[in-house]
Amino acid sequence: MTKWIQNQEPSKSPDEIGVIQLAWLGDSVWELHQRLKHIHMPFKSKDLHLIVVKEVQANAQAHSLKLIEPLLKNSELDLIRRARNKTKRCPRSLEPSVYAQATGFETLIGWLFLKNPKRLSKILEYLDMQKQTKG
């Protein structure tokens, strides 16, 4: 399921890219992962869309970050911290801390996508396993 991620070659060092740009990329990588994960479900596209939207919302991303935090290296935790501190505004419907955690999660996903696709693949597989186990 996550093999496509492992074949990516970065055109620029991810360390030279801003955390907001990495979050923007990470958001799309996370959504694509969710779409690929659910593509074989025999539902209408509207229903598939609703399932994916539930997984890509800030609350779900913040929860995903909590699940993987024990697995993260210090450099990855530092990147997440930088991204959380960079967030200034958030939608009124969200707690600022949740939005900041979601931004940190997206940043990590974007950075790993460019820097270490194999590690990203392992983290995504771990998350899928955790969410499958918990229902």
N, CA, C and O atoms as a printed pandas DataFrame, in Angstrom:
     atom_number atom_name residue_name chain_id  residue_number  x_coord  y_coord  z_coord
0              1         N          MET        A               1    0.814   -1.200    0.000
1              2        CA          MET        A               1    0.000    0.000    0.000
2              3         C          MET        A               1    0.858    1.264    0.000
3              4         O          MET        A               1    0.508    2.241   -0.662
4              5         N          THR        A               2    1.967    1.263    0.726
5              6        CA          THR        A               2    2.777    2.475    0.838
6              7         C          THR        A               2    4.049    2.404   -0.002
7              8         O          THR        A               2    4.943    3.231    0.180
8              9         N          LYS        A               3    4.155    1.450   -0.906
9             10        CA          LYS        A               3    5.378    1.275   -1.703
10            11         C          LYS        A               3    5.643    2.467   -2.621
11            12         O          LYS        A               3    6.802    2.771   -2.907
12            13         N          TRP        A               4    4.600    3.145   -3.086
13            14        CA          TRP        A               4    4.793    4.282   -3.985
14            15         C          TRP        A               4    5.601    5.386   -3.305
15            16         O          TRP        A               4    6.312    6.138   -3.972
16            17         N          ILE        A               5    5.496    5.482   -1.998
17            18        CA          ILE        A               5    6.207    6.520   -1.256
18            19         C          ILE        A               5    7.712    6.278   -1.292
19            20         O          ILE        A               5    8.494    7.227   -1.342
20            21         N          GLN        A               6    8.114    5.029   -1.267
21            22        CA          GLN        A               6    9.525    4.686   -1.153
22            23         C          GLN        A               6   10.327    5.017   -2.405
23            24         O          GLN        A               6   11.557    5.024   -2.355
24            25         N          ASN        A               7    9.679    5.285   -3.502
25            26        CA          ASN        A               7   10.380    5.535   -4.758
26            27         C          ASN        A               7   10.583    7.016   -5.060
27            28         O          ASN        A               7   11.032    7.359   -6.154
28            29         N          GLN        A               8   10.270    7.889   -4.131
29            30        CA          GLN        A               8   10.384    9.326   -4.367
30            31         C          GLN        A               8   11.833    9.787   -4.259
31            32         O          GLN        A               8   12.574    9.325   -3.391
32            33         N          GLU        A               9   12.227   10.687   -5.131
33            34        CA          GLU        A               9   13.559   11.292   -5.092
34            35         C          GLU        A               9   13.389   12.794   -4.897
35            36         O          GLU        A               9   12.800   13.453   -5.754
36            37         N          PRO        A              10   13.887   13.357   -3.794
37            38        CA          PRO        A              10   13.726   14.796   -3.566
38            39         C          PRO        A              10   14.558   15.614   -4.543
39            40         O          PRO        A              10   15.693   15.256   -4.855
40            41         N          SER        A              11   13.985   16.716   -5.025
41            42        CA          SER        A              11   14.702   17.596   -5.940
42            43         C          SER        A              11   15.493   18.658   -5.174
43            44         O          SER        A              11   16.407   19.272   -5.725
44            45         N          LYS        A              12   15.145   18.871   -3.920
45            46        CA          LYS        A              12   15.807   19.853   -3.067
46            47         C          LYS        A              12   15.816   19.283   -1.656
47            48         O          LYS        A              12   14.907   18.546   -1.276
48            49         N          SER        A              13   16.821   19.615   -0.895
49            50        CA          SER        A              13   16.879   19.113    0.480
50            51         C          SER        A              13   15.666   19.612    1.267
51            52         O          SER        A              13   15.394   20.812    1.286
52            53         N          PRO        A              14   14.943   18.710    1.908
53            54        CA          PRO        A              14   13.783   19.121    2.696
54            55         C          PRO        A              14   14.150   20.061    3.843
55            56         O          PRO        A              14   13.303   20.802    4.343
56            57         N          ASP        A              15   15.416   20.025    4.254
57            58        CA          ASP        A              15   15.867   20.909    5.324
58            59         C          ASP        A              15   15.927   22.369    4.875
59            60         O          ASP        A              15   16.014   23.274    5.704
60            61         N          GLU        A              16   15.879   22.593    3.563
61            62        CA          GLU        A              16   15.918   23.947    3.010
62            63         C          GLU        A              16   14.523   24.499    2.738
63            64         O          GLU        A              16   14.384   25.631    2.276
64            65         N          ILE        A              17   13.501   23.717    3.020
65            66        CA          ILE        A              17   12.120   24.110    2.740
66            67         C          ILE        A              17   11.461   24.545    4.043
67            68         O          ILE        A              17   11.673   23.930    5.089
68            69         N          GLY        A              18   10.665   25.601    3.976
69            70        CA          GLY        A              18    9.985   26.111    5.165
70            71         C          GLY        A              18    8.961   25.133    5.717
71            72         O          GLY        A              18    8.411   24.308    4.988
72            73         N          VAL        A              19    8.714   25.241    7.025
73            74        CA          VAL        A              19    7.792   24.299    7.662
74            75         C          VAL        A              19    6.367   24.437    7.131
75            76         O          VAL        A              19    5.642   23.445    7.063
76            77         N          ILE        A              20    5.958   25.630    6.759
77            78        CA          ILE        A              20    4.598   25.807    6.222
78            79         C          ILE        A              20    4.479   25.120    4.864
79            80         O          ILE        A              20    3.454   24.505    4.570
80            81         N          GLN        A              21    5.512   25.218    4.039
81            82        CA          GLN        A              21    5.500   24.530    2.747
82            83         C          GLN        A              21    5.512   23.016    2.943
83            84         O          GLN        A              21    4.838   22.285    2.218
84            85         N          LEU        A              22    6.279   22.553    3.921
85            86        CA          LEU        A              22    6.297   21.115    4.215
86            87         C          LEU        A              22    4.932   20.646    4.714
87            88         O          LEU        A              22    4.489   19.549    4.375
88            89         N          ALA        A              23    4.268   21.471    5.516
89            90        CA          ALA        A              23    2.922   21.123    5.998
90            91         C          ALA        A              23    1.945   21.057    4.828
91            92         O          ALA        A              23    1.091   20.172    4.771
92            93         N          TRP        A              24    2.076   21.990    3.904
93            94        CA          TRP        A              24    1.211   22.006    2.717
94            95         C          TRP        A              24    1.393   20.715    1.917
95            96         O          TRP        A              24    0.418   20.105    1.477
96            97         N          LEU        A              25    2.645   20.307    1.735
97            98        CA          LEU        A              25    2.924   19.056    1.032
98            99         C          LEU        A              25    2.428   17.863    1.848
99           100         O          LEU        A              25    1.793   16.955    1.312
100          101         N          GLY        A              26    2.722   17.876    3.138
101          102        CA          GLY        A              26    2.325   16.771    4.007
102          103         C          GLY        A              26    0.828   16.557    4.037
103          104         O          GLY        A              26    0.360   15.421    4.108
104          105         N          ASP        A              27    0.075   17.640    3.985
105          106        CA          ASP        A              27   -1.383   17.540    3.957
106          107         C          ASP        A              27   -1.843   16.766    2.727
107          108         O          ASP        A              27   -2.727   15.915    2.820
108          109         N          SER        A              28   -1.249   17.056    1.586
109          110        CA          SER        A              28   -1.651   16.354    0.360
110          111         C          SER        A              28   -1.173   14.904    0.358
111          112         O          SER        A              28   -1.876   14.026   -0.142
112          113         N          VAL        A              29    0.008   14.644    0.907
113          114        CA          VAL        A              29    0.505   13.261    0.996
114          115         C          VAL        A              29   -0.410   12.447    1.907
115          116         O          VAL        A              29   -0.766   11.313    1.587
116          117         N          TRP        A              30   -0.790   13.034    3.048
117          118        CA          TRP        A              30   -1.672   12.349    3.998
118          119         C          TRP        A              30   -3.036   12.062    3.357
119          120         O          TRP        A              30   -3.587   10.972    3.513
120          121         N          GLU        A              31   -3.570   13.050    2.637
121          122        CA          GLU        A              31   -4.867   12.828    1.982
122          123         C          GLU        A              31   -4.755   11.751    0.907
123          124         O          GLU        A              31   -5.637   10.899    0.794
124          125         N          LEU        A              32   -3.700   11.775    0.127
125          126        CA          LEU        A              32   -3.519   10.745   -0.890
126          127         C          LEU        A              32   -3.392    9.369   -0.246
127          128         O          LEU        A              32   -3.944    8.392   -0.752
128          129         N          HIS        A              33   -2.673    9.292    0.859
129          130        CA          HIS        A              33   -2.553    8.016    1.573
130          131         C          HIS        A              33   -3.937    7.524    2.002
131          132         O          HIS        A              33   -4.252    6.343    1.853
132          133         N          GLN        A              34   -4.746    8.413    2.525
133          134        CA          GLN        A              34   -6.093    8.028    2.958
134          135         C          GLN        A              34   -6.947    7.579    1.771
135          136         O          GLN        A              34   -7.698    6.609    1.874
136          137         N          ARG        A              35   -6.832    8.275    0.661
137          138        CA          ARG        A              35   -7.601    7.891   -0.534
138          139         C          ARG        A              35   -7.173    6.512   -1.037
139          140         O          ARG        A              35   -8.015    5.685   -1.387
140          141         N          LEU        A              36   -5.874    6.272   -1.070
141          142        CA          LEU        A              36   -5.382    4.965   -1.517
142          143         C          LEU        A              36   -5.804    3.855   -0.563
143          144         O          LEU        A              36   -6.086    2.734   -0.985
144          145         N          LYS        A              37   -5.843    4.176    0.712
145          146        CA          LYS        A              37   -6.232    3.200    1.729
146          147         C          LYS        A              37   -7.700    2.782    1.577
147          148         O          LYS        A              37   -8.054    1.639    1.866
148          149         N          HIS        A              38   -8.537    3.692    1.130
149          150        CA          HIS        A              38   -9.979    3.438    1.062
150          151         C          HIS        A              38  -10.507    3.179   -0.350
151          152         O          HIS        A              38  -11.706    2.961   -0.523
152          153         N          ILE        A              39   -9.653    3.197   -1.340
153          154        CA          ILE        A              39  -10.111    3.125   -2.726
154          155         C          ILE        A              39  -10.850    1.827   -3.065
155          156         O          ILE        A              39  -11.695    1.816   -3.960
156          157         N          HIS        A              40  -10.547    0.763   -2.378
157          158        CA          HIS        A              40  -11.166   -0.526   -2.703
158          159         C          HIS        A              40  -12.493   -0.755   -1.990
159          160         O          HIS        A              40  -13.120   -1.801   -2.159
160          161         N          MET        A              41  -12.913    0.205   -1.207
161          162        CA          MET        A              41  -14.202    0.066   -0.524
162          163         C          MET        A              41  -15.330    0.249   -1.541
163          164         O          MET        A              41  -15.267    1.153   -2.373
164          165         N          PRO        A              42  -16.339   -0.583   -1.484
165          166        CA          PRO        A              42  -17.415   -0.517   -2.484
166          167         C          PRO        A              42  -18.465    0.550   -2.144
167          168         O          PRO        A              42  -19.654    0.247   -2.047
168          169         N          PHE        A              43  -18.020    1.787   -1.966
169          170        CA          PHE        A              43  -18.934    2.877   -1.630
170          171         C          PHE        A              43  -19.018    3.868   -2.777
171          172         O          PHE        A              43  -18.189    3.860   -3.688
172          173         N          LYS        A              44  -20.022    4.714   -2.719
173          174        CA          LYS        A              44  -20.133    5.817   -3.675
174          175         C          LYS        A              44  -19.029    6.827   -3.364
175          176         O          LYS        A              44  -18.510    6.880   -2.249
176          177         N          SER        A              45  -18.685    7.621   -4.369
177          178        CA          SER        A              45  -17.594    8.582   -4.183
178          179         C          SER        A              45  -17.904    9.575   -3.064
179          180         O          SER        A              45  -16.995    9.996   -2.349
180          181         N          LYS        A              46  -19.160    9.951   -2.903
181          182        CA          LYS        A              46  -19.533   10.869   -1.820
182          183         C          LYS        A              46  -19.203   10.250   -0.458
183          184         O          LYS        A              46  -18.664   10.923    0.421
184          185         N          ASP        A              47  -19.526    8.974   -0.291
185          186        CA          ASP        A              47  -19.251    8.291    0.974
186          187         C          ASP        A              47  -17.748    8.133    1.208
187          188         O          ASP        A              47  -17.265    8.300    2.328
188          189         N          LEU        A              48  -17.018    7.812    0.144
189          190        CA          LEU        A              48  -15.558    7.718    0.256
190          191         C          LEU        A              48  -14.972    9.068    0.668
191          192         O          LEU        A              48  -14.073    9.149    1.506
192          193         N          HIS        A              49  -15.503   10.117    0.059
193          194        CA          HIS        A              49  -15.042   11.466    0.378
194          195         C          HIS        A              49  -15.241   11.770    1.868
195          196         O          HIS        A              49  -14.345   12.304    2.522
196          197         N          LEU        A              50  -16.402   11.431    2.390
197          198        CA          LEU        A              50  -16.697   11.694    3.805
198          199         C          LEU        A              50  -15.771   10.906    4.733
199          200         O          LEU        A              50  -15.353   11.409    5.775
200          201         N          ILE        A              51  -15.458    9.676    4.349
201          202        CA          ILE        A              51  -14.535    8.854    5.144
202          203         C          ILE        A              51  -13.150    9.496    5.174
203          204         O          ILE        A              51  -12.523    9.598    6.229
204          205         N          VAL        A              52  -12.684    9.925    4.008
205          206        CA          VAL        A              52  -11.351   10.532    3.913
206          207         C          VAL        A              52  -11.314   11.870    4.653
207          208         O          VAL        A              52  -10.354   12.161    5.367
208          209         N          VAL        A              53  -12.351   12.676    4.482
209          210        CA          VAL        A              53  -12.394   13.978    5.156
210          211         C          VAL        A              53  -12.275   13.807    6.663
211          212         O          VAL        A              53  -11.606   14.594    7.333
212          213         N          LYS        A              54  -12.919   12.786    7.191
213          214        CA          LYS        A              54  -12.849   12.529    8.635
214          215         C          LYS        A              54  -11.404   12.271    9.077
215          216         O          LYS        A              54  -11.013   12.672   10.173
216          217         N          GLU        A              55  -10.614   11.606    8.235
217          218        CA          GLU        A              55   -9.222   11.279    8.570
218          219         C          GLU        A              55   -8.257   12.439    8.366
219          220         O          GLU        A              55   -7.202   12.484    8.999
220          221         N          VAL        A              56   -8.605   13.373    7.493
221          222        CA          VAL        A              56   -7.671   14.468    7.208
222          223         C          VAL        A              56   -7.996   15.739    7.987
223          224         O          VAL        A              56   -7.293   16.740    7.853
224          225         N          GLN        A              57   -9.038   15.713    8.790
225          226        CA          GLN        A              57   -9.355   16.867    9.634
226          227         C          GLN        A              57   -8.274   17.047   10.697
227          228         O          GLN        A              57   -7.571   16.104   11.061
228          229         N          ALA        A              58   -8.161   18.266   11.180
229          230        CA          ALA        A              58   -7.118   18.598   12.156
230          231         C          ALA        A              58   -7.186   17.724   13.406
231          232         O          ALA        A              58   -6.149   17.301   13.916
232          233         N          ASN        A              59   -8.380   17.449   13.904
233          234        CA          ASN        A              59   -8.498   16.608   15.104
234          235         C          ASN        A              59   -7.906   15.220   14.873
235          236         O          ASN        A              59   -7.209   14.687   15.736
236          237         N          ALA        A              60   -8.181   14.640   13.719
237          238        CA          ALA        A              60   -7.659   13.306   13.399
238          239         C          ALA        A              60   -6.145   13.348   13.217
239          240         O          ALA        A              60   -5.442   12.424   13.626
240          241         N          GLN        A              61   -5.646   14.412   12.606
241          242        CA          GLN        A              61   -4.203   14.540   12.421
242          243         C          GLN        A              61   -3.493   14.718   13.762
243          244         O          GLN        A              61   -2.427   14.144   13.985
244          245         N          ALA        A              62   -4.083   15.509   14.649
245          246        CA          ALA        A              62   -3.498   15.694   15.982
246          247         C          ALA        A              62   -3.481   14.368   16.742
247          248         O          ALA        A              62   -2.520   14.064   17.450
248          249         N          HIS        A              63   -4.539   13.587   16.591
249          250        CA          HIS        A              63   -4.592   12.269   17.231
250          251         C          HIS        A              63   -3.517   11.345   16.644
251          252         O          HIS        A              63   -2.865   10.602   17.378
252          253         N          SER        A              64   -3.337   11.394   15.335
253          254        CA          SER        A              64   -2.309   10.576   14.681
254          255         C          SER        A              64   -0.922   10.944   15.194
255          256         O          SER        A              64   -0.076   10.073   15.399
256          257         N          LEU        A              65   -0.698   12.232   15.398
257          258        CA          LEU        A              65    0.595   12.671   15.935
258          259         C          LEU        A              65    0.831   12.073   17.320
259          260         O          LEU        A              65    1.934   11.619   17.623
260          261         N          LYS        A              66   -0.189   12.071   18.149
261          262        CA          LYS        A              66   -0.046   11.493   19.495
262          263         C          LYS        A              66    0.294   10.007   19.421
263          264         O          LYS        A              66    1.074    9.504   20.229
264          265         N          LEU        A              67   -0.290    9.310   18.454
265          266        CA          LEU        A              67   -0.024    7.877   18.317
266          267         C          LEU        A              67    1.428    7.588   17.945
267          268         O          LEU        A              67    2.004    6.600   18.401
268          269         N          ILE        A              68    2.019    8.451   17.117
269          270        CA          ILE        A              68    3.378    8.169   16.635
270          271         C          ILE        A              68    4.474    8.845   17.460
271          272         O          ILE        A              68    5.648    8.514   17.298
272          273         N          GLU        A              69    4.123    9.773   18.331
273          274        CA          GLU        A              69    5.145   10.511   19.087
274          275         C          GLU        A              69    6.183    9.619   19.762
275          276         O          GLU        A              69    7.368    9.952   19.730
276          277         N          PRO        A              70    5.789    8.492   20.376
277          278        CA          PRO        A              70    6.812    7.646   21.017
278          279         C          PRO        A              70    7.833    7.062   20.036
279          280         O          PRO        A              70    8.920    6.653   20.445
280          281         N          LEU        A              71    7.493    7.021   18.758
281          282        CA          LEU        A              71    8.391    6.443   17.749
282          283         C          LEU        A              71    9.359    7.460   17.156
283          284         O          LEU        A              71   10.304    7.089   16.460
284          285         N          LEU        A              72    9.127    8.735   17.428
285          286        CA          LEU        A              72    9.847    9.782   16.713
286          287         C          LEU        A              72   11.224   10.061   17.298
287          288         O          LEU        A              72   11.458    9.945   18.501
288          289         N          LYS        A              73   12.124   10.432   16.394
289          290        CA          LYS        A              73   13.488   10.810   16.763
290          291         C          LYS        A              73   13.481   12.261   17.250
291          292         O          LYS        A              73   12.534   13.004   16.993
292          293         N          ASN        A              74   14.532   12.653   17.945
293          294        CA          ASN        A              74   14.628   14.030   18.446
294          295         C          ASN        A              74   14.564   15.055   17.319
295          296         O          ASN        A              74   13.927   16.098   17.469
296          297         N          SER        A              75   15.218   14.772   16.196
297          298        CA          SER        A              75   15.197   15.711   15.070
298          299         C          SER        A              75   13.778   15.879   14.521
299          300         O          SER        A              75   13.396   16.973   14.105
300          301         N          GLU        A              76   13.009   14.807   14.521
301          302        CA          GLU        A              76   11.621   14.875   14.047
302          303         C          GLU        A              76   10.750   15.647   15.036
303          304         O          GLU        A              76    9.887   16.428   14.636
304          305         N          LEU        A              77   10.981   15.424   16.320
305          306        CA          LEU        A              77   10.236   16.168   17.346
306          307         C          LEU        A              77   10.562   17.657   17.281
307          308         O          LEU        A              77    9.684   18.495   17.489
308          309         N          ASP        A              78   11.825   17.992   16.992
309          310        CA          ASP        A              78   12.216   19.399   16.841
310          311         C          ASP        A              78   11.507   20.038   15.652
311          312         O          ASP        A              78   11.047   21.176   15.735
312          313         N          LEU        A              79   11.422   19.310   14.558
313          314        CA          LEU        A              79   10.724   19.809   13.372
314          315         C          LEU        A              79    9.254   20.074   13.695
315          316         O          LEU        A              79    8.707   21.108   13.310
316          317         N          ILE        A              80    8.627   19.155   14.390
317          318        CA          ILE        A              80    7.222   19.316   14.780
318          319         C          ILE        A              80    7.066   20.537   15.686
319          320         O          ILE        A              80    6.120   21.309   15.528
320          321         N          ARG        A              81    7.973   20.710   16.619
321          322        CA          ARG        A              81    7.937   21.863   17.524
322          323         C          ARG        A              81    8.039   23.173   16.740
323          324         O          ARG        A              81    7.305   24.125   17.002
324          325         N          ARG        A              82    8.963   23.203   15.773
325          326        CA          ARG        A              82    9.107   24.410   14.939
326          327         C          ARG        A              82    7.826   24.707   14.183
327          328         O          ARG        A              82    7.407   25.860   14.085
328          329         N          ALA        A              83    7.205   23.666   13.648
329          330        CA          ALA        A              83    5.965   23.850   12.885
330          331         C          ALA        A              83    4.831   24.324   13.790
331          332         O          ALA        A              83    4.061   25.208   13.412
332          333         N          ARG        A              84    4.729   23.744   14.974
333          334        CA          ARG        A              84    3.666   24.153   15.911
334          335         C          ARG        A              84    3.842   25.614   16.313
335          336         O          ARG        A              84    2.863   26.350   16.443
336          337         N          ASN        A              85    5.081   26.028   16.506
337          338        CA          ASN        A              85    5.345   27.412   16.900
338          339         C          ASN        A              85    5.106   28.394   15.758
339          340         O          ASN        A              85    4.886   29.582   15.996
340          341         N          LYS        A              86    5.148   27.912   14.540
341          342        CA          LYS        A              86    4.964   28.768   13.365
342          343         C          LYS        A              86    3.486   29.104   13.140
343          344         O          LYS        A              86    3.172   30.114   12.509
344          345         N          THR        A              87    2.592   28.281   13.643
345          346        CA          THR        A              87    1.157   28.489   13.415
346          347         C          THR        A              87    0.678   29.671   14.240
347          348         O          THR        A              87    0.814   29.690   15.463
348          349         N          LYS        A              88    0.123   30.644   13.560
349          350        CA          LYS        A              88   -0.367   31.845   14.242
350          351         C          LYS        A              88   -1.895   31.885   14.264
351          352         O          LYS        A              88   -2.497   32.193   15.293
352          353         N          ARG        A              89   -2.507   31.580   13.152
353          354        CA          ARG        A              89   -3.966   31.643   13.040
354          355         C          ARG        A              89   -4.529   30.251   12.841
355          356         O          ARG        A              89   -3.876   29.366   12.287
356          357         N          CYS        A              90   -5.748   30.080   13.302
357          358        CA          CYS        A              90   -6.423   28.809   13.061
358          359         C          CYS        A              90   -7.915   29.074   12.907
359          360         O          CYS        A              90   -8.414   30.111   13.343
360          361         N          PRO        A              91   -8.622   28.142   12.290
361          362        CA          PRO        A              91  -10.075   28.310   12.157
362          363         C          PRO        A              91  -10.730   28.447   13.534
363          364         O          PRO        A              91  -10.280   27.840   14.506
364          365         N          ARG        A              92  -11.784   29.242   13.605
365          366        CA          ARG        A              92  -12.467   29.479   14.882
366          367         C          ARG        A              92  -13.043   28.210   15.486
367          368         O          ARG        A              92  -13.208   28.111   16.702
368          369         N          SER        A              93  -13.342   27.254   14.646
369          370        CA          SER        A              93  -13.965   26.020   15.135
370          371         C          SER        A              93  -12.970   25.087   15.833
371          372         O          SER        A              93  -13.363   24.065   16.395
372          373         N          LEU        A              94  -11.696   25.440   15.794
373          374        CA          LEU        A              94  -10.659   24.567   16.372
374          375         C          LEU        A              94   -9.934   25.224   17.535
375          376         O          LEU        A              94   -9.789   26.444   17.605
376          377         N          GLU        A              95   -9.491   24.379   18.432
377          378        CA          GLU        A              95   -8.589   24.835   19.489
378          379         C          GLU        A              95   -7.228   25.114   18.841
379          380         O          GLU        A              95   -6.763   24.315   18.029
380          381         N          PRO        A              96   -6.591   26.220   19.181
381          382        CA          PRO        A              96   -5.276   26.515   18.603
382          383         C          PRO        A              96   -4.255   25.394   18.814
383          384         O          PRO        A              96   -3.427   25.143   17.938
384          385         N          SER        A              97   -4.306   24.723   19.959
385          386        CA          SER        A              97   -3.338   23.646   20.213
386          387         C          SER        A              97   -3.560   22.465   19.269
387          388         O          SER        A              97   -2.599   21.838   18.825
388          389         N          VAL        A              98   -4.810   22.161   18.963
389          390        CA          VAL        A              98   -5.120   21.066   18.032
390          391         C          VAL        A              98   -4.630   21.424   16.635
391          392         O          VAL        A              98   -4.029   20.600   15.946
392          393         N          TYR        A              99   -4.890   22.657   16.228
393          394        CA          TYR        A              99   -4.455   23.112   14.907
394          395         C          TYR        A              99   -2.927   23.077   14.802
395          396         O          TYR        A              99   -2.378   22.684   13.773
396          397         N          ALA        A             100   -2.253   23.490   15.869
397          398        CA          ALA        A             100   -0.784   23.477   15.880
398          399         C          ALA        A             100   -0.248   22.049   15.802
399          400         O          ALA        A             100    0.730   21.793   15.099
400          401         N          GLN        A             101   -0.877   21.123   16.514
401          402        CA          GLN        A             101   -0.454   19.720   16.450
402          403         C          GLN        A             101   -0.673   19.153   15.052
403          404         O          GLN        A             101    0.173   18.425   14.533
404          405         N          ALA        A             102   -1.806   19.488   14.447
405          406        CA          ALA        A             102   -2.086   19.015   13.088
406          407         C          ALA        A             102   -1.051   19.565   12.107
407          408         O          ALA        A             102   -0.593   18.850   11.216
408          409         N          THR        A             103   -0.687   20.830   12.274
409          410        CA          THR        A             103    0.343   21.426   11.416
410          411         C          THR        A             103    1.677   20.721   11.615
411          412         O          THR        A             103    2.401   20.475   10.650
412          413         N          GLY        A             104    2.002   20.398   12.850
413          414        CA          GLY        A             104    3.227   19.646   13.123
414          415         C          GLY        A             104    3.214   18.284   12.458
415          416         O          GLY        A             104    4.217   17.849   11.892
416          417         N          PHE        A             105    2.074   17.612   12.527
417          418        CA          PHE        A             105    1.926   16.297   11.886
418          419         C          PHE        A             105    2.107   16.410   10.376
419          420         O          PHE        A             105    2.853   15.635    9.777
420          421         N          GLU        A             106    1.427   17.373    9.762
421          422        CA          GLU        A             106    1.540   17.561    8.311
422          423         C          GLU        A             106    2.975   17.882    7.910
423          424         O          GLU        A             106    3.465   17.390    6.893
424          425         N          THR        A             107    3.646   18.703    8.707
425          426        CA          THR        A             107    5.035   19.064    8.417
426          427         C          THR        A             107    5.928   17.832    8.443
427          428         O          THR        A             107    6.764   17.643    7.559
428          429         N          LEU        A             108    5.748   17.004    9.452
429          430        CA          LEU        A             108    6.535   15.772    9.539
430          431         C          LEU        A             108    6.281   14.880    8.327
431          432         O          LEU        A             108    7.223   14.336    7.751
432          433         N          ILE        A             109    5.027   14.727    7.940
433          434        CA          ILE        A             109    4.682   13.881    6.788
434          435         C          ILE        A             109    5.345   14.428    5.523
435          436         O          ILE        A             109    5.927   13.664    4.753
436          437         N          GLY        A             110    5.261   15.736    5.304
437          438        CA          GLY        A             110    5.883   16.344    4.125
438          439         C          GLY        A             110    7.393   16.194    4.129
439          440         O          GLY        A             110    7.996   15.883    3.101
440          441         N          TRP        A             111    8.005   16.416    5.286
441          442        CA          TRP        A             111    9.458   16.316    5.411
442          443         C          TRP        A             111    9.929   14.887    5.170
443          444         O          TRP        A             111   10.894   14.664    4.439
444          445         N          LEU        A             112    9.244   13.914    5.786
445          446        CA          LEU        A             112    9.628   12.511    5.588
446          447         C          LEU        A             112    9.391   12.062    4.155
447          448         O          LEU        A             112   10.153   11.253    3.626
448          449         N          PHE        A             113    8.350   12.574    3.526
449          450        CA          PHE        A             113    8.074   12.232    2.130
450          451         C          PHE        A             113    9.277   12.577    1.254
451          452         O          PHE        A             113    9.635   11.821    0.351
452          453         N          LEU        A             114    9.889   13.716    1.527
453          454        CA          LEU        A             114   11.046   14.146    0.738
454          455         C          LEU        A             114   12.366   13.584    1.256
455          456         O          LEU        A             114   13.252   13.254    0.466
456          457         N          LYS        A             115   12.501   13.475    2.557
457          458        CA          LYS        A             115   13.785   13.127    3.176
458          459         C          LYS        A             115   13.998   11.619    3.329
459          460         O          LYS        A             115   15.082   11.107    3.049
460          461         N          ASN        A             116   12.955   10.912    3.777
461          462        CA          ASN        A             116   13.110    9.495    4.104
462          463         C          ASN        A             116   11.797    8.750    3.845
463          464         O          ASN        A             116   11.083    8.402    4.785
464          465         N          PRO        A             117   11.484    8.510    2.576
465          466        CA          PRO        A             117   10.217    7.864    2.232
466          467         C          PRO        A             117   10.022    6.495    2.886
467          468         O          PRO        A             117    8.894    6.114    3.196
468          469         N          LYS        A             118   11.106    5.761    3.094
469          470        CA          LYS        A             118   10.959    4.441    3.731
470          471         C          LYS        A             118   10.490    4.587    5.175
471          472         O          LYS        A             118    9.658    3.808    5.641
472          473         N          ARG        A             119   11.013    5.567    5.871
473          474        CA          ARG        A             119   10.565    5.809    7.250
474          475         C          ARG        A             119    9.109    6.276    7.258
475          476         O          ARG        A             119    8.319    5.853    8.102
476          477         N          LEU        A             120    8.763    7.142    6.323
477          478        CA          LEU        A             120    7.370    7.585    6.214
478          479         C          LEU        A             120    6.454    6.392    6.011
479          480         O          LEU        A             120    5.402    6.290    6.641
480          481         N          SER        A             121    6.857    5.501    5.135
481          482        CA          SER        A             121    6.061    4.305    4.865
482          483         C          SER        A             121    5.841    3.493    6.137
483          484         O          SER        A             121    4.733    3.023    6.394
484          485         N          LYS        A             122    6.894    3.329    6.929
485          486        CA          LYS        A             122    6.775    2.570    8.185
486          487         C          LYS        A             122    5.848    3.270    9.172
487          488         O          LYS        A             122    5.052    2.620    9.848
488          489         N          ILE        A             123    5.950    4.586    9.253
489          490        CA          ILE        A             123    5.087    5.343   10.166
490          491         C          ILE        A             123    3.628    5.248    9.729
491          492         O          ILE        A             123    2.738    5.073   10.561
492          493         N          LEU        A             124    3.384    5.364    8.428
493          494        CA          LEU        A             124    2.004    5.261    7.933
494          495         C          LEU        A             124    1.443    3.862    8.162
495          496         O          LEU        A             124    0.274    3.707    8.517
496          497         N          GLU        A             125    2.268    2.856    7.960
497          498        CA          GLU        A             125    1.817    1.483    8.223
498          499         C          GLU        A             125    1.505    1.298    9.707
499          500         O          GLU        A             125    0.525    0.641   10.060
500          501         N          TYR        A             126    2.330    1.872   10.570
501          502        CA          TYR        A             126    2.085    1.800   12.010
502          503         C          TYR        A             126    0.749    2.474   12.355
503          504         O          TYR        A             126   -0.053    1.922   13.108
504          505         N          LEU        A             127    0.521    3.659   11.801
505          506        CA          LEU        A             127   -0.741    4.357   12.057
506          507         C          LEU        A             127   -1.935    3.548   11.569
507          508         O          LEU        A             127   -2.944    3.440   12.265
508          509         N          ASP        A             128   -1.820    2.983   10.379
509          510        CA          ASP        A             128   -2.913    2.165    9.840
510          511         C          ASP        A             128   -3.202    0.988   10.760
511          512         O          ASP        A             128   -4.360    0.654   11.012
512          513         N          MET        A             129   -2.150    0.368   11.254
513          514        CA          MET        A             129   -2.305   -0.775   12.147
514          515         C          MET        A             129   -2.963   -0.346   13.469
515          516         O          MET        A             129   -3.852   -1.033   13.972
516          517         N          GLN        A             130   -2.529    0.779   14.019
517          518        CA          GLN        A             130   -3.099    1.285   15.269
518          519         C          GLN        A             130   -4.583    1.602   15.116
519          520         O          GLN        A             130   -5.396    1.269   15.978
520          521         N          LYS        A             131   -4.917    2.243   14.015
521          522        CA          LYS        A             131   -6.315    2.631   13.798
522          523         C          LYS        A             131   -7.185    1.421   13.484
523          524         O          LYS        A             131   -8.365    1.394   13.833
524          525         N          GLN        A             132   -6.610    0.428   12.833
525          526        CA          GLN        A             132   -7.348   -0.796   12.527
526          527         C          GLN        A             132   -7.620   -1.575   13.814
527          528         O          GLN        A             132   -8.701   -2.137   13.991
528          529         N          THR        A             133   -6.646   -1.605   14.696
529          530        CA          THR        A             133   -6.776   -2.323   15.964
530          531         C          THR        A             133   -7.828   -1.677   16.867
531          532         O          THR        A             133   -8.578   -2.363   17.561
532          533         N          LYS        A             134   -7.866   -0.339   16.841
533          534        CA          LYS        A             134   -8.792    0.381   17.721
534          535         C          LYS        A             134  -10.170    0.556   17.101
535          536         O          LYS        A             134  -11.074    1.106   17.730
536          537         N          GLY        A             135  -10.327    0.092   15.879
537          538        CA          GLY        A             135  -11.643    0.103   15.284
538          539         C          GLY        A             135  -11.884    1.269   14.430
539          540         O          GLY        A             135  -12.967    1.404   13.860
